[in-house]
Amino acid sequence: MGRYLGRHQTWLRVGLLAGLTVWGAEHASPAAAPQDSTRTIFVSVMGDKGTAVPDLAVTDLVLKEDGKVRDIVALRQATEQLHVALLIDDNGYGLGFIRQGILDFVNGLRGRAEFAITTTSGRNIRLLDYTSDMQQLFPAINKLFARGQKGAYLLDGLMEAANDMTRREFTRGVILAVTTEGEEFSGTRTEPILDAIERSRAQVYLVNLGAPTMGTMNPASALRGESLLDEAGRRNVVFGAAPARSGGRAQQVVANSGIPMLMQQIATELACQYAVTYGTAGAGGKLSLDTRRKGVRVRAPQRAGG
């Protein structure tokens, strides 16, 4: 655990400061070729030690769409309001650390985001709709108590959150799920979930607490004739694919005391994102965004969505 904390301390000290500063003016590509249209994606950029990168330039990036290089016509700090759907597993395990982590996360994005809170243990319950009012958010988070329900409906919650964002036409959506290892009761299949997330253009962050386990097959799966491997595999496929495809990330945390620091790190990452506008020649395809700059890593959506 000490190694985990040490690895992120530099990111937190530097990243949190950078997230509160206003970065430079927009960088325009000097010789952008004519395109049929443009699209904008939001990307996370960090140094090799987890630090923020406040001086990224267009020339540092190479963006490809279906294998073809596209012109980056603008690069700027992402200032669009975030809409964050928080999916919280309230079965009781590590809930005190989860509650503190959510408080730190919300406070770290104060003034930048609206948040909705849904609990996923036993069944999905929307506790609070999207708001930036801390006088509503902090009491709602502090009232997260264990429901004592076994198992969760996280996959259904992911799909519901994504469809809700699509209906509301959010420009910059994020789904952040904090869950624990255990049974998954959702009946939703894998591909509809991933398709819904892509349509919403939301970036998915999954924080999974506890040592990986296969869990126990639930009755709904048994009635469908599914094996334990089918049930666990469906959850693992979504956990593996959704963050990578959307430009988010998944994190396994064995010790629940690591939750607050990780949540601060994710808040800083979102506060320091860039908006990348590029020329596209058609309906859009698979994206890849790489950097020429040493010591810098970029995390971006693999499709523009929409």
Secondary structure, 3 states (H helix, E strand, C coil): CHHHHHHHHHHHHHHHHHHCCCCCCCEECCCCCCCCEEEEEEEEEEECCCCECCCCCHHHEEEEECCEEECEEEEEECCCCEEEEEEECCCCCCHHHHHHHHHHHHHHCCCCEEEEEEECECCCEEEEEEECCHHHHHHHHHCCCCCCCCCECHHHHHHHHHHHHHHHCCCCEEEEEEEECCCECCCCCHHHHHHHHHHHCCEEEEEEECCCCCCCCCHHHHHCCCCHHHHHHHHHHHHHHHHHHHCCEEEEECCHHHHHHHHHHHHHHHHCCEEEEEEECCCCCCEEEEECCCCEEEECCCCCCC
